[in-house]
Amino acid sequence: MRCRISVLAIALPEGRQHASLPDDVRAFVDEQVRAGGYISPSDYTRDLMLHQEDIGTFRAIIQQGMDLGRAIPAEEVMAEPRAMIER
């Protein structure tokens, strides 16, 4: 689901932002609050952003590994342990 979300940050207390959501997105967020046991749409949004941050960190770790050079296929990594088990 793609949508345009506008963030308003005019004359709001420090650290707070408000987002205007299209009706269908707002309904989706409200359903997630009800179904997921979230306290409020803000609680759901915070959780969503924390997960997105985790995904970004995970991607960065994967990229660092890829930048190190040749990847070793899992089958090659596991060949020796499998051989030891089969003996």
PDB file of N, CA, C and O in Angstrom:
ATOM      1  N   MET A   1       0.852  -1.166   0.000  1.00  0.00           N
ATOM      2  CA  MET A   1       0.000   0.000   0.000  1.00  0.00           C
ATOM      3  C   MET A   1       0.900   1.233   0.000  1.00  0.00           C
ATOM      4  O   MET A   1       1.658   1.441   0.947  1.00  0.00           O
ATOM      5  N   ARG A   2       0.829   2.031  -1.023  1.00  0.00           N
ATOM      6  CA  ARG A   2       1.602   3.268  -1.102  1.00  0.00           C
ATOM      7  C   ARG A   2       0.638   4.433  -0.921  1.00  0.00           C
ATOM      8  O   ARG A   2      -0.485   4.419  -1.425  1.00  0.00           O
ATOM      9  N   CYS A   3       1.101   5.437  -0.194  1.00  0.00           N
ATOM     10  CA  CYS A   3       0.266   6.605   0.005  1.00  0.00           C
ATOM     11  C   CYS A   3       1.150   7.809   0.242  1.00  0.00           C
ATOM     12  O   CYS A   3       2.348   7.676   0.492  1.00  0.00           O
ATOM     13  N   ARG A   4       0.575   8.939   0.166  1.00  0.00           N
ATOM     14  CA  ARG A   4       1.287  10.172   0.477  1.00  0.00           C
ATOM     15  C   ARG A   4       0.916  10.560   1.905  1.00  0.00           C
ATOM     16  O   ARG A   4      -0.262  10.690   2.236  1.00  0.00           O
ATOM     17  N   ILE A   5       1.924  10.740   2.738  1.00  0.00           N
ATOM     18  CA  ILE A   5       1.713  11.129   4.125  1.00  0.00           C
ATOM     19  C   ILE A   5       2.374  12.483   4.320  1.00  0.00           C
ATOM     20  O   ILE A   5       3.558  12.651   4.029  1.00  0.00           O
ATOM     21  N   SER A   6       1.615  13.437   4.809  1.00  0.00           N
ATOM     22  CA  SER A   6       2.210  14.744   5.075  1.00  0.00           C
ATOM     23  C   SER A   6       2.416  14.886   6.572  1.00  0.00           C
ATOM     24  O   SER A   6       1.523  14.590   7.366  1.00  0.00           O
ATOM     25  N   VAL A   7       3.591  15.337   6.944  1.00  0.00           N
ATOM     26  CA  VAL A   7       3.917  15.502   8.356  1.00  0.00           C
ATOM     27  C   VAL A   7       3.831  16.979   8.696  1.00  0.00           C
ATOM     28  O   VAL A   7       4.438  17.823   8.037  1.00  0.00           O
ATOM     29  N   LEU A   8       3.075  17.273   9.725  1.00  0.00           N
ATOM     30  CA  LEU A   8       2.916  18.650  10.185  1.00  0.00           C
ATOM     31  C   LEU A   8       3.717  18.832  11.462  1.00  0.00           C
ATOM     32  O   LEU A   8       3.587  18.036  12.392  1.00  0.00           O
ATOM     33  N   ALA A   9       4.527  19.848  11.520  1.00  0.00           N
ATOM     34  CA  ALA A   9       5.323  20.105  12.716  1.00  0.00           C
ATOM     35  C   ALA A   9       5.300  21.591  13.038  1.00  0.00           C
ATOM     36  O   ALA A   9       6.336  22.180  13.349  1.00  0.00           O
ATOM     37  N   ILE A  10       4.143  22.186  12.967  1.00  0.00           N
ATOM     38  CA  ILE A  10       3.998  23.615  13.188  1.00  0.00           C
ATOM     39  C   ILE A  10       3.407  23.853  14.572  1.00  0.00           C
ATOM     40  O   ILE A  10       2.325  23.360  14.891  1.00  0.00           O
ATOM     41  N   ALA A  11       4.128  24.609  15.382  1.00  0.00           N
ATOM     42  CA  ALA A  11       3.673  24.996  16.721  1.00  0.00           C
ATOM     43  C   ALA A  11       3.272  23.794  17.572  1.00  0.00           C
ATOM     44  O   ALA A  11       2.275  23.840  18.293  1.00  0.00           O
ATOM     45  N   LEU A  12       4.039  22.740  17.484  1.00  0.00           N
ATOM     46  CA  LEU A  12       3.789  21.565  18.298  1.00  0.00           C
ATOM     47  C   LEU A  12       4.840  21.500  19.398  1.00  0.00           C
ATOM     48  O   LEU A  12       5.947  22.012  19.226  1.00  0.00           O
ATOM     49  N   PRO A  13       4.506  20.875  20.528  1.00  0.00           N
ATOM     50  CA  PRO A  13       5.511  20.724  21.579  1.00  0.00           C
ATOM     51  C   PRO A  13       6.739  19.995  21.038  1.00  0.00           C
ATOM     52  O   PRO A  13       6.632  19.172  20.129  1.00  0.00           O
ATOM     53  N   GLU A  14       7.890  20.301  21.597  1.00  0.00           N
ATOM     54  CA  GLU A  14       9.140  19.699  21.136  1.00  0.00           C
ATOM     55  C   GLU A  14       9.056  18.175  21.133  1.00  0.00           C
ATOM     56  O   GLU A  14       8.546  17.563  22.072  1.00  0.00           O
ATOM     57  N   GLY A  15       9.568  17.578  20.059  1.00  0.00           N
ATOM     58  CA  GLY A  15       9.597  16.127  19.962  1.00  0.00           C
ATOM     59  C   GLY A  15       8.324  15.498  19.434  1.00  0.00           C
ATOM     60  O   GLY A  15       8.232  14.272  19.366  1.00  0.00           O
ATOM     61  N   ARG A  16       7.350  16.288  19.062  1.00  0.00           N
ATOM     62  CA  ARG A  16       6.089  15.732  18.572  1.00  0.00           C
ATOM     63  C   ARG A  16       5.875  16.123  17.125  1.00  0.00           C
ATOM     64  O   ARG A  16       6.216  17.229  16.706  1.00  0.00           O
ATOM     65  N   GLN A  17       5.308  15.201  16.372  1.00  0.00           N
ATOM     66  CA  GLN A  17       4.919  15.466  14.991  1.00  0.00           C
ATOM     67  C   GLN A  17       3.563  14.829  14.761  1.00  0.00           C
ATOM     68  O   GLN A  17       3.203  13.850  15.414  1.00  0.00           O
ATOM     69  N   HIS A  18       2.832  15.382  13.849  1.00  0.00           N
ATOM     70  CA  HIS A  18       1.530  14.830  13.492  1.00  0.00           C
ATOM     71  C   HIS A  18       1.544  14.526  12.007  1.00  0.00           C
ATOM     72  O   HIS A  18       2.156  15.252  11.224  1.00  0.00           O
ATOM     73  N   ALA A  19       0.880  13.468  11.626  1.00  0.00           N
ATOM     74  CA  ALA A  19       0.806  13.079  10.220  1.00  0.00           C
ATOM     75  C   ALA A  19      -0.650  13.055   9.778  1.00  0.00           C
ATOM     76  O   ALA A  19      -1.518  12.554  10.493  1.00  0.00           O
ATOM     77  N   SER A  20      -0.907  13.594   8.603  1.00  0.00           N
ATOM     78  CA  SER A  20      -2.231  13.513   8.000  1.00  0.00           C
ATOM     79  C   SER A  20      -2.239  12.298   7.087  1.00  0.00           C
ATOM     80  O   SER A  20      -1.429  12.206   6.164  1.00  0.00           O
ATOM     81  N   LEU A  21      -3.146  11.372   7.339  1.00  0.00           N
ATOM     82  CA  LEU A  21      -3.210  10.130   6.568  1.00  0.00           C
ATOM     83  C   LEU A  21      -4.484  10.088   5.751  1.00  0.00           C
ATOM     84  O   LEU A  21      -5.528  10.556   6.207  1.00  0.00           O
ATOM     85  N   PRO A  22      -4.415   9.530   4.541  1.00  0.00           N
ATOM     86  CA  PRO A  22      -5.644   9.305   3.776  1.00  0.00           C
ATOM     87  C   PRO A  22      -6.561   8.354   4.560  1.00  0.00           C
ATOM     88  O   PRO A  22      -6.091   7.577   5.391  1.00  0.00           O
ATOM     89  N   ASP A  23      -7.832   8.421   4.299  1.00  0.00           N
ATOM     90  CA  ASP A  23      -8.810   7.629   5.048  1.00  0.00           C
ATOM     91  C   ASP A  23      -8.494   6.136   5.056  1.00  0.00           C
ATOM     92  O   ASP A  23      -8.616   5.486   6.095  1.00  0.00           O
ATOM     93  N   ASP A  24      -8.086   5.578   3.899  1.00  0.00           N
ATOM     94  CA  ASP A  24      -7.824   4.143   3.849  1.00  0.00           C
ATOM     95  C   ASP A  24      -6.603   3.770   4.690  1.00  0.00           C
ATOM     96  O   ASP A  24      -6.579   2.702   5.300  1.00  0.00           O
ATOM     97  N   VAL A  25      -5.597   4.632   4.728  1.00  0.00           N
ATOM     98  CA  VAL A  25      -4.415   4.355   5.544  1.00  0.00           C
ATOM     99  C   VAL A  25      -4.763   4.496   7.022  1.00  0.00           C
ATOM    100  O   VAL A  25      -4.330   3.689   7.845  1.00  0.00           O
ATOM    101  N   ARG A  26      -5.534   5.506   7.353  1.00  0.00           N
ATOM    102  CA  ARG A  26      -5.973   5.704   8.745  1.00  0.00           C
ATOM    103  C   ARG A  26      -6.764   4.480   9.215  1.00  0.00           C
ATOM    104  O   ARG A  26      -6.578   4.014  10.340  1.00  0.00           O
ATOM    105  N   ALA A  27      -7.643   3.961   8.361  1.00  0.00           N
ATOM    106  CA  ALA A  27      -8.413   2.765   8.719  1.00  0.00           C
ATOM    107  C   ALA A  27      -7.481   1.578   8.949  1.00  0.00           C
ATOM    108  O   ALA A  27      -7.690   0.791   9.873  1.00  0.00           O
ATOM    109  N   PHE A  28      -6.449   1.447   8.106  1.00  0.00           N
ATOM    110  CA  PHE A  28      -5.472   0.367   8.273  1.00  0.00           C
ATOM    111  C   PHE A  28      -4.747   0.499   9.615  1.00  0.00           C
ATOM    112  O   PHE A  28      -4.607  -0.483  10.344  1.00  0.00           O
ATOM    113  N   VAL A  29      -4.291   1.701   9.938  1.00  0.00           N
ATOM    114  CA  VAL A  29      -3.586   1.929  11.211  1.00  0.00           C
ATOM    115  C   VAL A  29      -4.516   1.624  12.382  1.00  0.00           C
ATOM    116  O   VAL A  29      -4.115   0.963  13.340  1.00  0.00           O
ATOM    117  N   ASP A  30      -5.751   2.101  12.305  1.00  0.00           N
ATOM    118  CA  ASP A  30      -6.715   1.832  13.387  1.00  0.00           C
ATOM    119  C   ASP A  30      -6.939   0.338  13.570  1.00  0.00           C
ATOM    120  O   ASP A  30      -7.050  -0.140  14.698  1.00  0.00           O
ATOM    121  N   GLU A  31      -7.005  -0.401  12.466  1.00  0.00           N
ATOM    122  CA  GLU A  31      -7.174  -1.858  12.545  1.00  0.00           C
ATOM    123  C   GLU A  31      -5.948  -2.502  13.190  1.00  0.00           C
ATOM    124  O   GLU A  31      -6.085  -3.428  13.989  1.00  0.00           O
ATOM    125  N   GLN A  32      -4.759  -2.024  12.852  1.00  0.00           N
ATOM    126  CA  GLN A  32      -3.539  -2.561  13.457  1.00  0.00           C
ATOM    127  C   GLN A  32      -3.515  -2.295  14.953  1.00  0.00           C
ATOM    128  O   GLN A  32      -3.046  -3.131  15.726  1.00  0.00           O
ATOM    129  N   VAL A  33      -4.011  -1.148  15.363  1.00  0.00           N
ATOM    130  CA  VAL A  33      -4.083  -0.816  16.797  1.00  0.00           C
ATOM    131  C   VAL A  33      -5.006  -1.804  17.494  1.00  0.00           C
ATOM    132  O   VAL A  33      -4.660  -2.350  18.542  1.00  0.00           O
ATOM    133  N   ARG A  34      -6.169  -2.033  16.920  1.00  0.00           N
ATOM    134  CA  ARG A  34      -7.129  -2.968  17.530  1.00  0.00           C
ATOM    135  C   ARG A  34      -6.588  -4.399  17.530  1.00  0.00           C
ATOM    136  O   ARG A  34      -6.661  -5.090  18.546  1.00  0.00           O
ATOM    137  N   ALA A  35      -6.054  -4.836  16.410  1.00  0.00           N
ATOM    138  CA  ALA A  35      -5.623  -6.232  16.262  1.00  0.00           C
ATOM    139  C   ALA A  35      -4.300  -6.524  16.965  1.00  0.00           C
ATOM    140  O   ALA A  35      -4.082  -7.636  17.445  1.00  0.00           O
ATOM    141  N   GLY A  36      -3.427  -5.536  17.024  1.00  0.00           N
ATOM    142  CA  GLY A  36      -2.088  -5.774  17.557  1.00  0.00           C
ATOM    143  C   GLY A  36      -1.907  -5.431  19.013  1.00  0.00           C
ATOM    144  O   GLY A  36      -0.812  -5.587  19.554  1.00  0.00           O
ATOM    145  N   GLY A  37      -2.952  -4.970  19.655  1.00  0.00           N
ATOM    146  CA  GLY A  37      -2.845  -4.654  21.065  1.00  0.00           C
ATOM    147  C   GLY A  37      -2.077  -3.375  21.352  1.00  0.00           C
ATOM    148  O   GLY A  37      -1.530  -3.210  22.442  1.00  0.00           O
ATOM    149  N   TYR A  38      -2.031  -2.478  20.389  1.00  0.00           N
ATOM    150  CA  TYR A  38      -1.360  -1.194  20.604  1.00  0.00           C
ATOM    151  C   TYR A  38      -2.297  -0.266  21.358  1.00  0.00           C
ATOM    152  O   TYR A  38      -3.519  -0.392  21.267  1.00  0.00           O
ATOM    153  N   ILE A  39      -1.727   0.651  22.091  1.00  0.00           N
ATOM    154  CA  ILE A  39      -2.509   1.588  22.888  1.00  0.00           C
ATOM    155  C   ILE A  39      -3.138   2.668  22.013  1.00  0.00           C
ATOM    156  O   ILE A  39      -4.258   3.113  22.264  1.00  0.00           O
ATOM    157  N   SER A  40      -2.405   3.079  20.989  1.00  0.00           N
ATOM    158  CA  SER A  40      -2.861   4.191  20.157  1.00  0.00           C
ATOM    159  C   SER A  40      -2.187   4.118  18.788  1.00  0.00           C
ATOM    160  O   SER A  40      -1.237   3.356  18.605  1.00  0.00           O
ATOM    161  N   PRO A  41      -2.668   4.899  17.834  1.00  0.00           N
ATOM    162  CA  PRO A  41      -1.972   4.971  16.549  1.00  0.00           C
ATOM    163  C   PRO A  41      -0.512   5.421  16.709  1.00  0.00           C
ATOM    164  O   PRO A  41       0.359   4.958  15.973  1.00  0.00           O
ATOM    165  N   SER A  42      -0.247   6.303  17.648  1.00  0.00           N
ATOM    166  CA  SER A  42       1.131   6.744  17.896  1.00  0.00           C
ATOM    167  C   SER A  42       2.002   5.584  18.362  1.00  0.00           C
ATOM    168  O   SER A  42       3.156   5.463  17.953  1.00  0.00           O
ATOM    169  N   ASP A  43       1.447   4.736  19.214  1.00  0.00           N
ATOM    170  CA  ASP A  43       2.171   3.564  19.708  1.00  0.00           C
ATOM    171  C   ASP A  43       2.496   2.621  18.550  1.00  0.00           C
ATOM    172  O   ASP A  43       3.608   2.101  18.459  1.00  0.00           O
ATOM    173  N   TYR A  44       1.524   2.404  17.670  1.00  0.00           N
ATOM    174  CA  TYR A  44       1.748   1.563  16.491  1.00  0.00           C
ATOM    175  C   TYR A  44       2.835   2.162  15.607  1.00  0.00           C
ATOM    176  O   TYR A  44       3.724   1.448  15.143  1.00  0.00           O
ATOM    177  N   THR A  45       2.765   3.470  15.372  1.00  0.00           N
ATOM    178  CA  THR A  45       3.733   4.145  14.511  1.00  0.00           C
ATOM    179  C   THR A  45       5.142   4.057  15.086  1.00  0.00           C
ATOM    180  O   THR A  45       6.095   3.813  14.346  1.00  0.00           O
ATOM    181  N   ARG A  46       5.285   4.253  16.403  1.00  0.00           N
ATOM    182  CA  ARG A  46       6.604   4.124  17.039  1.00  0.00           C
ATOM    183  C   ARG A  46       7.161   2.722  16.840  1.00  0.00           C
ATOM    184  O   ARG A  46       8.334   2.557  16.507  1.00  0.00           O
ATOM    185  N   ASP A  47       6.314   1.707  17.044  1.00  0.00           N
ATOM    186  CA  ASP A  47       6.758   0.321  16.872  1.00  0.00           C
ATOM    187  C   ASP A  47       7.174   0.063  15.426  1.00  0.00           C
ATOM    188  O   ASP A  47       8.185  -0.591  15.173  1.00  0.00           O
ATOM    189  N   LEU A  48       6.403   0.572  14.497  1.00  0.00           N
ATOM    190  CA  LEU A  48       6.703   0.417  13.076  1.00  0.00           C
ATOM    191  C   LEU A  48       8.053   1.060  12.739  1.00  0.00           C
ATOM    192  O   LEU A  48       8.852   0.475  12.009  1.00  0.00           O
ATOM    193  N   MET A  49       8.305   2.247  13.263  1.00  0.00           N
ATOM    194  CA  MET A  49       9.570   2.932  12.982  1.00  0.00           C
ATOM    195  C   MET A  49      10.747   2.214  13.629  1.00  0.00           C
ATOM    196  O   MET A  49      11.831   2.172  13.046  1.00  0.00           O
ATOM    197  N   LEU A  50      10.563   1.649  14.816  1.00  0.00           N
ATOM    198  CA  LEU A  50      11.640   0.893  15.449  1.00  0.00           C
ATOM    199  C   LEU A  50      11.992  -0.336  14.626  1.00  0.00           C
ATOM    200  O   LEU A  50      13.168  -0.667  14.474  1.00  0.00           O
ATOM    201  N   HIS A  51      10.967  -1.024  14.085  1.00  0.00           N
ATOM    202  CA  HIS A  51      11.228  -2.180  13.227  1.00  0.00           C
ATOM    203  C   HIS A  51      11.955  -1.755  11.953  1.00  0.00           C
ATOM    204  O   HIS A  51      12.857  -2.450  11.485  1.00  0.00           O
ATOM    205  N   GLN A  52      11.560  -0.619  11.400  1.00  0.00           N
ATOM    206  CA  GLN A  52      12.218  -0.120  10.193  1.00  0.00           C
ATOM    207  C   GLN A  52      13.679   0.200  10.488  1.00  0.00           C
ATOM    208  O   GLN A  52      14.555  -0.055   9.662  1.00  0.00           O
ATOM    209  N   GLU A  53      13.934   0.755  11.656  1.00  0.00           N
ATOM    210  CA  GLU A  53      15.313   1.051  12.058  1.00  0.00           C
ATOM    211  C   GLU A  53      16.114  -0.245  12.178  1.00  0.00           C
ATOM    212  O   GLU A  53      17.269  -0.299  11.757  1.00  0.00           O
ATOM    213  N   ASP A  54      15.507  -1.289  12.750  1.00  0.00           N
ATOM    214  CA  ASP A  54      16.169  -2.596  12.857  1.00  0.00           C
ATOM    215  C   ASP A  54      16.490  -3.155  11.473  1.00  0.00           C
ATOM    216  O   ASP A  54      17.565  -3.715  11.261  1.00  0.00           O
ATOM    217  N   ILE A  55      15.557  -3.004  10.533  1.00  0.00           N
ATOM    218  CA  ILE A  55      15.778  -3.491   9.169  1.00  0.00           C
ATOM    219  C   ILE A  55      16.955  -2.761   8.533  1.00  0.00           C
ATOM    220  O   ILE A  55      17.781  -3.374   7.856  1.00  0.00           O
ATOM    221  N   GLY A  56      17.030  -1.446   8.754  1.00  0.00           N
ATOM    222  CA  GLY A  56      18.142  -0.672   8.220  1.00  0.00           C
ATOM    223  C   GLY A  56      19.472  -1.130   8.788  1.00  0.00           C
ATOM    224  O   GLY A  56      20.461  -1.227   8.062  1.00  0.00           O
ATOM    225  N   THR A  57      19.500  -1.410  10.078  1.00  0.00           N
ATOM    226  CA  THR A  57      20.721  -1.899  10.724  1.00  0.00           C
ATOM    227  C   THR A  57      21.098  -3.258  10.163  1.00  0.00           C
ATOM    228  O   THR A  57      22.268  -3.506   9.874  1.00  0.00           O
ATOM    229  N   PHE A  58      20.123  -4.139  10.007  1.00  0.00           N
ATOM    230  CA  PHE A  58      20.365  -5.470   9.470  1.00  0.00           C
ATOM    231  C   PHE A  58      20.923  -5.386   8.049  1.00  0.00           C
ATOM    232  O   PHE A  58      21.864  -6.100   7.700  1.00  0.00           O
ATOM    233  N   ARG A  59      20.336  -4.511   7.236  1.00  0.00           N
ATOM    234  CA  ARG A  59      20.826  -4.334   5.859  1.00  0.00           C
ATOM    235  C   ARG A  59      22.268  -3.827   5.857  1.00  0.00           C
ATOM    236  O   ARG A  59      23.078  -4.259   5.037  1.00  0.00           O
ATOM    237  N   ALA A  60      22.588  -2.914   6.772  1.00  0.00           N
ATOM    238  CA  ALA A  60      23.956  -2.377   6.838  1.00  0.00           C
ATOM    239  C   ALA A  60      24.948  -3.473   7.214  1.00  0.00           C
ATOM    240  O   ALA A  60      26.052  -3.521   6.672  1.00  0.00           O
ATOM    241  N   ILE A  61      24.562  -4.351   8.135  1.00  0.00           N
ATOM    242  CA  ILE A  61      25.434  -5.461   8.538  1.00  0.00           C
ATOM    243  C   ILE A  61      25.658  -6.407   7.359  1.00  0.00           C
ATOM    244  O   ILE A  61      26.781  -6.847   7.114  1.00  0.00           O
ATOM    245  N   ILE A  62      24.595  -6.714   6.638  1.00  0.00           N
ATOM    246  CA  ILE A  62      24.720  -7.586   5.465  1.00  0.00           C
ATOM    247  C   ILE A  62      25.639  -6.937   4.430  1.00  0.00           C
ATOM    248  O   ILE A  62      26.494  -7.607   3.851  1.00  0.00           O
ATOM    249  N   GLN A  63      25.465  -5.644   4.198  1.00  0.00           N
ATOM    250  CA  GLN A  63      26.292  -4.950   3.221  1.00  0.00           C
ATOM    251  C   GLN A  63      27.766  -4.967   3.633  1.00  0.00           C
ATOM    252  O   GLN A  63      28.646  -5.137   2.789  1.00  0.00           O
ATOM    253  N   GLN A  64      28.036  -4.790   4.929  1.00  0.00           N
ATOM    254  CA  GLN A  64      29.416  -4.836   5.410  1.00  0.00           C
ATOM    255  C   GLN A  64      30.026  -6.199   5.109  1.00  0.00           C
ATOM    256  O   GLN A  64      31.177  -6.286   4.680  1.00  0.00           O
ATOM    257  N   GLY A  65      29.265  -7.253   5.330  1.00  0.00           N
ATOM    258  CA  GLY A  65      29.757  -8.594   5.029  1.00  0.00           C
ATOM    259  C   GLY A  65      30.007  -8.779   3.545  1.00  0.00           C
ATOM    260  O   GLY A  65      31.005  -9.381   3.148  1.00  0.00           O
ATOM    261  N   MET A  66      29.107  -8.264   2.730  1.00  0.00           N
ATOM    262  CA  MET A  66      29.269  -8.384   1.284  1.00  0.00           C
ATOM    263  C   MET A  66      30.480  -7.588   0.801  1.00  0.00           C
ATOM    264  O   MET A  66      31.163  -8.000  -0.137  1.00  0.00           O
ATOM    265  N   ASP A  67      30.744  -6.463   1.434  1.00  0.00           N
ATOM    266  CA  ASP A  67      31.883  -5.633   1.050  1.00  0.00           C
ATOM    267  C   ASP A  67      33.221  -6.293   1.381  1.00  0.00           C
ATOM    268  O   ASP A  67      34.254  -5.909   0.832  1.00  0.00           O
ATOM    269  N   LEU A  68      33.208  -7.275   2.268  1.00  0.00           N
ATOM    270  CA  LEU A  68      34.445  -7.956   2.649  1.00  0.00           C
ATOM    271  C   LEU A  68      34.966  -8.870   1.548  1.00  0.00           C
ATOM    272  O   LEU A  68      36.142  -9.231   1.550  1.00  0.00           O
ATOM    273  N   GLY A  69      34.127  -9.237   0.633  1.00  0.00           N
ATOM    274  CA  GLY A  69      34.591 -10.080  -0.464  1.00  0.00           C
ATOM    275  C   GLY A  69      33.644 -11.207  -0.769  1.00  0.00           C
ATOM    276  O   GLY A  69      32.433 -11.100  -0.571  1.00  0.00           O
ATOM    277  N   ARG A  70      34.208 -12.285  -1.251  1.00  0.00           N
ATOM    278  CA  ARG A  70      33.446 -13.430  -1.725  1.00  0.00           C
ATOM    279  C   ARG A  70      32.617 -14.047  -0.604  1.00  0.00           C
ATOM    280  O   ARG A  70      33.115 -14.305   0.492  1.00  0.00           O
ATOM    281  N   ALA A  71      31.364 -14.272  -0.899  1.00  0.00           N
ATOM    282  CA  ALA A  71      30.501 -14.963   0.052  1.00  0.00           C
ATOM    283  C   ALA A  71      30.704 -16.466  -0.099  1.00  0.00           C
ATOM    284  O   ALA A  71      30.957 -16.963  -1.196  1.00  0.00           O
ATOM    285  N   ILE A  72      30.593 -17.168   0.996  1.00  0.00           N
ATOM    286  CA  ILE A  72      30.748 -18.622   0.970  1.00  0.00           C
ATOM    287  C   ILE A  72      29.354 -19.236   1.064  1.00  0.00           C
ATOM    288  O   ILE A  72      28.623 -18.960   2.016  1.00  0.00           O
ATOM    289  N   PRO A  73      28.976 -20.066   0.091  1.00  0.00           N
ATOM    290  CA  PRO A  73      27.654 -20.701   0.129  1.00  0.00           C
ATOM    291  C   PRO A  73      27.483 -21.541   1.401  1.00  0.00           C
ATOM    292  O   PRO A  73      28.433 -22.157   1.885  1.00  0.00           O
ATOM    293  N   ALA A  74      26.268 -21.551   1.924  1.00  0.00           N
ATOM    294  CA  ALA A  74      25.972 -22.291   3.149  1.00  0.00           C
ATOM    295  C   ALA A  74      26.342 -23.762   3.011  1.00  0.00           C
ATOM    296  O   ALA A  74      26.822 -24.370   3.968  1.00  0.00           O
ATOM    297  N   GLU A  75      26.126 -24.341   1.833  1.00  0.00           N
ATOM    298  CA  GLU A  75      26.443 -25.758   1.637  1.00  0.00           C
ATOM    299  C   GLU A  75      27.939 -26.003   1.859  1.00  0.00           C
ATOM    300  O   GLU A  75      28.330 -27.023   2.426  1.00  0.00           O
ATOM    301  N   GLU A  76      28.762 -25.064   1.409  1.00  0.00           N
ATOM    302  CA  GLU A  76      30.216 -25.194   1.577  1.00  0.00           C
ATOM    303  C   GLU A  76      30.608 -25.043   3.045  1.00  0.00           C
ATOM    304  O   GLU A  76      31.471 -25.768   3.539  1.00  0.00           O
ATOM    305  N   VAL A  77      29.980 -24.113   3.730  1.00  0.00           N
ATOM    306  CA  VAL A  77      30.267 -23.891   5.146  1.00  0.00           C
ATOM    307  C   VAL A  77      29.872 -25.118   5.968  1.00  0.00           C
ATOM    308  O   VAL A  77      30.579 -25.498   6.901  1.00  0.00           O
ATOM    309  N   MET A  78      28.746 -25.734   5.621  1.00  0.00           N
ATOM    310  CA  MET A  78      28.220 -26.846   6.402  1.00  0.00           C
ATOM    311  C   MET A  78      28.785 -28.200   5.995  1.00  0.00           C
ATOM    312  O   MET A  78      28.515 -29.194   6.669  1.00  0.00           O
ATOM    313  N   ALA A  79      29.558 -28.274   4.919  1.00  0.00           N
ATOM    314  CA  ALA A  79      30.071 -29.555   4.435  1.00  0.00           C
ATOM    315  C   ALA A  79      30.900 -30.271   5.488  1.00  0.00           C
ATOM    316  O   ALA A  79      30.696 -31.461   5.727  1.00  0.00           O
ATOM    317  N   GLU A  80      31.826 -29.574   6.118  1.00  0.00           N
ATOM    318  CA  GLU A  80      32.694 -30.221   7.108  1.00  0.00           C
ATOM    319  C   GLU A  80      31.915 -30.697   8.331  1.00  0.00           C
ATOM    320  O   GLU A  80      32.091 -31.845   8.739  1.00  0.00           O
ATOM    321  N   PRO A  81      31.047 -29.853   8.947  1.00  0.00           N
ATOM    322  CA  PRO A  81      30.269 -30.356  10.076  1.00  0.00           C
ATOM    323  C   PRO A  81      29.383 -31.553   9.718  1.00  0.00           C
ATOM    324  O   PRO A  81      29.242 -32.483  10.512  1.00  0.00           O
ATOM    325  N   ARG A  82      28.785 -31.527   8.519  1.00  0.00           N
ATOM    326  CA  ARG A  82      27.957 -32.655   8.085  1.00  0.00           C
ATOM    327  C   ARG A  82      28.793 -33.923   7.964  1.00  0.00           C
ATOM    328  O   ARG A  82      28.365 -35.001   8.378  1.00  0.00           O
ATOM    329  N   ALA A  83      29.986 -33.785   7.396  1.00  0.00           N
ATOM    330  CA  ALA A  83      30.871 -34.949   7.242  1.00  0.00           C
ATOM    331  C   ALA A  83      31.233 -35.527   8.609  1.00  0.00           C
ATOM    332  O   ALA A  83      31.307 -36.745   8.771  1.00  0.00           O
ATOM    333  N   MET A  84      31.456 -34.667   9.579  1.00  0.00           N
ATOM    334  CA  MET A  84      31.811 -35.134  10.928  1.00  0.00           C
ATOM    335  C   MET A  84      30.641 -35.892  11.563  1.00  0.00           C
ATOM    336  O   MET A  84      30.840 -36.893  12.251  1.00  0.00           O
ATOM    337  N   ILE A  85      29.442 -35.412  11.329  1.00  0.00           N
ATOM    338  CA  ILE A  85      28.249 -36.063  11.888  1.00  0.00           C
ATOM    339  C   ILE A  85      28.017 -37.415  11.236  1.00  0.00           C
ATOM    340  O   ILE A  85      27.616 -38.371  11.900  1.00  0.00           O
ATOM    341  N   GLU A  86      28.267 -37.495   9.942  1.00  0.00           N
ATOM    342  CA  GLU A  86      28.010 -38.735   9.190  1.00  0.00           C
ATOM    343  C   GLU A  86      29.045 -39.820   9.465  1.00  0.00           C
ATOM    344  O   GLU A  86      28.815 -40.974   9.103  1.00  0.00           O
ATOM    345  N   ARG A  87      30.158 -39.502  10.078  1.00  0.00           N
ATOM    346  CA  ARG A  87      31.210 -40.511  10.350  1.00  0.00           C
ATOM    347  C   ARG A  87      30.790 -41.484  11.389  1.00  0.00           C
ATOM    348  O   ARG A  87      31.551 -42.389  11.731  1.00  0.00           O
TER     349      ARG A  87
END
